[in-house]
Amino acid sequence: MIRGSFFCSIVLAFALEARGQTVEVWRFDNLSRIGGHAVTVVGAPRVVETDAGKAIEFNGATDGLFFEVNPLAGLVQFTVEVEFLPAPSGPEEQRFVHFQEANTENRALVELRTLPGGSWVLDTYLRHNEAERTLIDRAAVHSSAQWHTATLTFDGQTMKHYVDGVLEQSGDVAFKPLAAGRTSVGVRQNRLFWFKGRIRQIRIIPQALPPR
């Protein structure tokens, strides 16, 4: 179910927009332009109608989307929020949202790990030069074939991640603002670790989601 962190981010987005800061909303309802950005399509992802509205479906083996933009570029703080429905039969490791600075290994990823039986756990990662942190709680298990909201935040010091508004993990990391680069959705940028399921929306907010 899509709830929790999504509601909080709506309130925060109104406050940011009132101060002239930009909240990027990428709706996955077509294969040509998403969030105002041109899309490079790999494989044959398709637009589907769902109970939550239009979404893009990925097959877990050859489908991905690439964008010549990094919406995290220059952000000291940020929230990345992904509305997605993972398939129960997806690969064990799936890197389904990947932001990366050009010509470096500095990056941010939202990932999942599929468990036996088709459930999954969230895995997030930040890296800047030698500083890096992975967050994963293997006891925080979620159902597949349902809509969820995964949220990754960074406030300039502490990285946190949530599923459906519930904080699962946090930790400090010396992550610095990324420069311009690329984004991939549905697969890591080296075209490994494909995602199987549906993605409806990604929101990028230039501030860390506040405690609820």
GICOR-V31944 format. One record per helix or strand. SS is the DSSP state (alpha for helix, beta for strand). FROM is the first residue (numbers start at 1). LEN is the number of residues. Records with the same first field share a line. If there is no record, write none. Layout:
SS: FROM-LEN + FROM-LEN
This chain:
alpha: 5-14
beta: 23-5 + 33-2 + 37-2 + 40-3 + 46-5 + 53-7 + 64-4 + 73-1 + 78-9 + 93-9 + 107-8 + 120-9 + 131-6 + 142-1 + 147-8 + 158-6 + 166-7 + 178-1 + 181-5 + 196-10
